[in-house]
Amino acid sequence: MLTVVVVVTAVLAAGLAVVLRGGRRVRQVGAVAIAGTILLLLAVNQSYPGPWQGLFILATMFAGTALYRVETGQFGHRHIAWVALIPLAGLWPARAELGSQLAIAAAWLTFAAGMALRHRTMPSWLTWLGLVSYSIYLLHPLLLESVEFFLPDPSAVPVAVRLTLLVAVYTVLLGLCALTWRWVELPAQLLGRHLISQADHA
């Protein structure tokens, strides 16, 4: 296992170095190396969420990127048809349980609603939630596991206490996300843009 981790880390590091420091053609090769490694890891993953669902989640993530490129004229509108195939694959009964299908349908319906309302002005609090959404995605399991550790049987706790705990968890989560956005995500994004800018002018 340690050997696999070392090899994968080396490939990703080499690919990233090539992407940042090489010419256009070389950067394309580095990007393909990184993408290929990630796809290989997802394909052989036997833990949660499993190979198929892991690949589906990755496809869902990049669907937004594809639609953005269509919206900005970088891709032709024919690419929208390929994006539409992603939720259909996720709802394929032979591959997903009912709970997963409902979650996929809810996620894509939410995404579709966001696309339909994309030209409208959004409330600032909603825009902020979108800004810190990646931090929410990463941090919420840690808080949920902490609650489960201290409260293994929530049904034995009065409803008022559970509601108070829910509000407390949301408050802590959003506070942590504000900090990670300001001190982790934003500096990392600025560093990435700086490195890419340097590579483009090299």
C-alpha positions in Angstrom: 0.0 0.0 0.0 2.8 2.4 0.9 4.5 1.7 -2.5 1.2 2.6 -4.3 0.9 5.8 -2.4 4.5 6.8 -3.2 4.1 6.0 -6.9 0.8 7.9 -7.2 2.2 10.9 -5.3 5.2 10.9 -7.6 3.1 10.8 -10.7 0.8 13.6 -9.5 3.7 15.8 -8.4 5.6 15.2 -11.7 2.4 16.0 -13.7 1.8 19.1 -11.7 5.3 20.3 -12.2 5.0 19.7 -15.9 1.7 21.6 -16.1 3.2 24.6 -14.3 6.6 24.8 -15.9 6.4 23.3 -19.4 5.3 24.7 -22.7 1.7 24.3 -24.0 2.2 20.8 -25.4 4.1 19.6 -22.4 1.5 21.1 -20.1 -1.2 19.1 -21.9 0.8 15.9 -21.4 1.1 16.7 -17.7 -2.6 17.4 -17.4 -3.4 14.1 -19.1 -1.0 12.3 -16.7 -2.8 13.8 -13.6 -6.2 13.1 -15.0 -5.3 9.5 -16.0 -3.9 8.8 -12.5 -7.1 10.1 -10.8 -9.3 8.1 -13.1 -7.2 4.9 -12.4 -7.5 5.4 -8.7 -11.3 5.9 -8.9 -11.6 2.8 -11.2 -9.8 0.5 -8.7 -11.3 2.0 -5.6 -13.1 -0.7 -3.6 -14.1 1.4 -0.6 -16.9 3.9 -0.3 -18.3 5.2 -2.6 -16.9 2.5 -4.9 -15.6 2.6 -8.5 -18.8 3.3 -10.3 -20.1 6.0 -7.9 -16.7 7.6 -7.6 -16.4 8.0 -11.4 -20.0 9.3 -11.5 -19.3 11.9 -8.8 -16.2 13.1 -10.8 -18.3 13.3 -14.0 -21.0 15.3 -12.1 -18.3 17.7 -10.9 -17.0 18.4 -14.4 -20.5 18.7 -15.9 -20.7 22.2 -14.4 -17.3 23.1 -16.1 -18.7 21.8 -19.4 -21.8 23.9 -19.1 -19.8 27.0 -18.2 -17.7 26.5 -21.3 -20.9 26.2 -23.4 -22.3 29.3 -21.8 -19.2 31.3 -22.6 -18.9 30.0 -26.2 -15.8 27.9 -25.6 -17.8 24.7 -26.5 -20.6 24.2 -29.0 -24.1 23.6 -27.7 -23.9 20.0 -28.9 -21.9 19.2 -25.8 -25.0 19.8 -23.6 -26.4 16.5 -24.8 -23.4 14.7 -23.3 -23.9 16.5 -20.0 -27.5 15.3 -20.0 -26.3 11.7 -20.1 -24.6 12.0 -16.7 -27.7 12.1 -14.5 -29.3 9.4 -16.6 -26.3 7.1 -15.9 -26.6 7.9 -12.2 -30.3 6.9 -12.2 -29.6 3.6 -14.0 -31.6 1.1 -11.8 -29.1 -1.7 -12.3 -26.3 0.4 -10.8 -27.8 2.5 -8.0 -29.9 1.9 -5.0 -33.1 3.8 -4.5 -31.5 6.1 -1.9 -28.7 7.0 -4.2 -31.1 7.6 -7.1 -33.1 10.0 -5.0 -30.0 11.9 -3.9 -28.8 12.1 -7.5 -32.2 13.3 -8.7 -32.4 15.9 -6.0 -28.8 17.1 -6.7 -29.4 17.5 -10.4 -32.8 19.2 -10.0 -31.1 21.7 -7.7 -28.4 22.2 -10.3 -31.0 22.6 -13.0 -32.9 25.2 -10.9 -29.6 27.1 -10.4 -29.0 27.1 -14.1 -32.5 28.4 -14.8 -32.0 31.3 -12.3 -28.3 32.0 -13.2 -29.1 35.4 -14.7 -31.0 36.7 -11.7 -29.5 38.6 -8.8 -29.0 36.3 -5.8 -29.1 37.4 -2.2 -25.6 38.0 -0.7 -26.0 35.3 1.9 -26.8 32.7 -0.8 -23.8 33.9 -2.9 -21.6 33.5 0.2 -22.8 29.9 0.8 -21.8 29.1 -2.8 -18.4 30.7 -2.1 -17.7 28.4 0.9 -19.6 25.4 -0.5 -16.4 23.4 -1.0 -15.4 24.0 2.6 -18.9 22.9 3.7 -18.5 19.7 1.6 -15.2 18.9 3.2 -15.9 19.8 6.8 -19.5 18.7 7.4 -18.6 14.9 7.7 -16.1 15.7 10.5 -18.8 17.6 12.5 -21.4 14.9 11.9 -19.0 12.2 13.1 -18.2 14.2 16.2 -21.9 14.5 17.0 -22.3 10.7 16.5 -19.4 10.0 18.8 -20.9 12.0 21.7 -24.5 11.2 20.8 -24.7 7.7 19.5 -28.5 7.4 20.0 -30.1 10.8 19.0 -33.6 9.3 19.4 -33.1 9.1 23.2 -32.5 12.9 23.3 -35.5 15.3 23.6 -36.5 17.1 20.4 -35.6 20.5 21.8 -32.1 19.4 22.6 -31.7 17.9 19.1 -32.9 21.1 17.4 -30.5 23.2 19.6 -27.7 20.8 18.7 -28.6 21.2 15.0 -28.4 25.0 15.2 -25.1 24.7 17.0 -23.6 22.4 14.4 -24.6 24.7 11.6 -23.2 27.7 13.4 -19.9 26.0 14.0 -19.8 24.6 10.5 -20.3 28.0 8.8 -17.9 29.7 11.2 -15.2 27.1 10.3 -16.0 27.5 6.6 -15.5 31.2 6.8 -12.1 30.7 8.3 -11.0 28.0 5.9 -12.1 30.1 2.9 -10.2 33.1 4.1 -7.0 31.4 5.3 -6.8 28.3 3.1 -8.9 28.4 -0.1 -8.4 32.0 -1.1 -4.5 32.0 -0.5 -4.4 28.6 -2.4 -6.3 30.1 -5.4 -4.2 33.2 -5.5 -1.0 31.0 -5.4 -2.4 28.8 -8.2 -3.2 31.8 -10.4 0.3 33.2 -9.7 2.0 29.9 -10.7 -0.1 29.6 -13.8 0.7 33.2 -14.8 4.4 32.6 -14.3 4.2 29.4 -16.4 2.4 31.3 -19.2 5.1 33.9 -19.3 8.0 31.4 -19.0 
